Amino acid sequence: MKNTIDLIKSFAGGITSVLLSIIGLLVVAQVVFGAGAPIDIISNLQQVVTGFVGEGASLAGIITLLLLVALFQKGNCCDSGKK
């Protein structure tokens, strides 16, 4: 059972890592190509952040943002100790 849970954690961590890399690549592509980039990723990221801390944001949105940041930080610190 523990082996299965570890396998699922490893799989989810791998997918998260790939998706974060893709987001970074799309941001760089939009900076380089400007309006010619296939996806307006910077505007989408701004809308997400505005939803958390912009006009009409609530305490629940800020707490959710802090939890998401903590989850990403937890994943980064634990991976370096396994090497």
C-alpha positions as CSV (number, residue, x, y, z in Angstrom):
1,M,0.0,0.0,0.0
2,K,2.8,2.4,0.9
3,N,4.5,1.6,-2.4
4,T,1.3,2.5,-4.3
5,I,1.0,5.8,-2.5
6,D,4.6,6.6,-3.2
7,L,4.1,5.8,-6.9
8,I,1.1,8.1,-7.0
9,K,3.0,10.9,-5.3
10,S,5.9,10.5,-7.7
11,F,3.5,10.6,-10.7
12,A,1.7,13.7,-9.4
13,G,5.0,15.4,-8.7
14,G,6.3,14.7,-12.2
15,I,3.1,16.1,-13.8
16,T,3.3,19.2,-11.7
17,S,6.9,19.7,-12.6
18,V,6.2,19.3,-16.3
19,L,3.3,21.7,-16.2
20,L,5.3,24.4,-14.3
21,S,8.0,24.0,-16.9
22,I,5.5,24.5,-19.7
23,I,4.1,27.6,-18.1
24,G,7.7,29.0,-17.8
25,L,8.3,28.2,-21.5
26,L,5.1,29.9,-22.6
27,V,5.9,33.1,-20.6
28,V,9.3,33.2,-22.3
29,A,7.7,32.6,-25.7
30,Q,5.3,35.5,-25.1
31,V,8.1,37.8,-24.1
32,V,10.1,36.9,-27.2
33,F,7.2,36.9,-29.7
34,G,4.8,39.4,-28.1
35,A,1.3,39.3,-29.6
36,G,2.4,36.6,-32.1
37,A,2.6,34.0,-29.2
38,P,0.0,31.3,-29.5
39,I,-1.4,31.8,-25.9
40,D,-1.6,35.0,-23.9
41,I,-0.2,33.4,-20.8
42,I,0.9,36.6,-19.0
43,S,-2.6,38.0,-19.1
44,N,-4.0,34.7,-17.9
45,L,-1.6,34.7,-15.0
46,Q,-2.4,38.3,-14.1
47,Q,-6.1,37.4,-14.1
48,V,-5.5,34.5,-11.7
49,V,-3.5,36.7,-9.3
50,T,-6.1,39.5,-9.5
51,G,-8.7,37.0,-8.5
52,F,-6.7,36.3,-5.4
53,V,-5.6,39.8,-4.3
54,G,-7.2,42.3,-6.7
55,E,-10.5,44.2,-6.5
56,G,-13.2,42.3,-4.7
57,A,-10.8,39.8,-3.3
58,S,-11.6,38.3,0.1
59,L,-9.6,36.9,2.9
60,A,-10.4,33.4,1.6
61,G,-8.7,34.2,-1.7
62,I,-5.6,35.4,0.1
63,I,-5.5,32.3,2.3
64,T,-6.0,30.1,-0.8
65,L,-3.0,31.9,-2.5
66,L,-0.8,31.3,0.6
67,L,-1.8,27.6,0.7
68,L,-0.9,27.2,-3.0
69,V,2.5,28.9,-2.5
70,A,3.1,26.7,0.6
71,L,2.3,23.5,-1.4
72,F,4.7,24.5,-4.2
73,Q,7.4,25.3,-1.7
74,K,6.9,22.0,0.1
75,G,7.4,20.1,-3.1
76,N,10.6,22.0,-3.9
77,C,12.3,21.5,-0.5
78,C,11.6,17.8,-0.2
79,D,12.9,16.8,-3.7
80,S,16.4,18.2,-3.0
81,G,16.9,16.0,0.1
82,K,16.3,12.8,-1.8
83,K,19.3,13.2,-4.1
